[in-house]
Amino acid sequence: MSSKMKKEFLDLGKHPIANAFLKEKDFDNEFLFDLKVVFDTESKLVSLKEFVEPEKIFNENYPYTTSNSFPMIKHFKETAEMLMKEFNPLTVMEIGSNDGVFLKNWSNDYTIGVEPCGNFAKVTKGMGYQTYNEFWTTGLSEKIKNDGYLLFDLIYAANCICHIHDLDDVFKAVKNLLHKDGVFVFEDPSLLKILERNSYDQIYDEHPHIFSITALDNILMKNGLKIFRVDNLSVHGGSNRVYVSHNRPVEPSVRENLQKEDDFGLNEFKTYQEFAKRVEKSKNDLVDLLVKLKNDGKRVMSIGATAKSTTVFNYCGIGVSPWQADLIELITDTTKDKQGMCAPGSHIPVVSRESIDINDYDYVYLGAWNFKDVIVNIESEFVQNGGKFITHVPNVSIGSAKWVPQGNINEFLVEWK
Ligand code: JHZ
């Protein structure tokens, strides 16, 4: 890709590594980089201007485990069942197998994982799955071949392919190990949904690329592979599941998605410039709201020490600039490895949900807004006591929840104002 084709449209300022939770003693040595975003006018790919070395991010201290975002366990079980029914694969490989939430749905005799984070590779090895504790490259694909594995009927990756810098190498490596009738299925956040919902917080070091179907179609084609189906998913605030093969007939969902993206303007640079303006407005609105609440004597905490909230807090200066130091007092998170640490850049303390009384707070900012329905229902007592939620997606707004009958059960639904 020629750098002449890459046009910058968004500058989110200096950012830390989104999942590098840290202790106070390490505040002075925190690594920061320029988080800027570019659009490649030729391939239509949206990428970070500056990539962070993967070894700095994905190592044995990487704290994000799929199983701590417990709704995702159901998602991956259902995905595995669907793939089993549809393609009936014998040999399966997962790229980016994390702590094995997808792998465990498959027989360990014919399934292998690839995972650069040593802490997770150890977990899936312990579950009996051969796991290559390495980054996904053509070199590794050769090694797997030389180790005597048959070509794979299914290669799967979730929230992983968009984490890798060199996409030509990624797809060459897949092509190398995909059986002639095999399918490569991967899911990642959707660029269209990010632009529609203004969820700029999907932009951080771990996402060097943000995928449209348009860009993927171009890059896969160049590497001798073809998208034959696209599913639009609700997970992670809107993702695409992309089905790729050597030569299966292309289904209507591909054209429909390309058309939807073109209609929205994803092929035009000005769409990204407009998005950048909305992002700046989102920042101003969120800071204004939090400052007003502070001045009114209200207390605000956050649920979900997400990679996404690292982007929001650092871009908005929350906890970062001295005058915004205590706009959000603390963050709760279910992940043990994040508890007792401070959030990257903002240095807001992360604690377990059980260690605090949520009723001491007036507002909860949804760092994990993608799980808002789940969180609102877990926090039913807070809601009944009049507690309110704040989100910035799709607009900065305050939500209060009310009971709404959902079939046989009553669930809280949030009304945003
Ligand atoms: P969640 C990560 O992003 C990083 P993040 C990565 N780059 C990526 O692409 C996506 O995931 C897939 C906690 N939680 O899933 C658990 C609660 O505390 O939105 C998680 O730490 N209470 C790989 O970090 C976090 O919130 C709850 O009730 O943006 C959610 O993180 C629930 C449901 C979750 O991903």
Residues whose N, C-alpha, C, O or C-beta is under 5 A from the ligand:
A	BS01	JHZ	Y64 N68 S69 F70 N159 E206 G304 A305 T306 A307 K308 T332 D333 T334 T335 A368 F371 I375
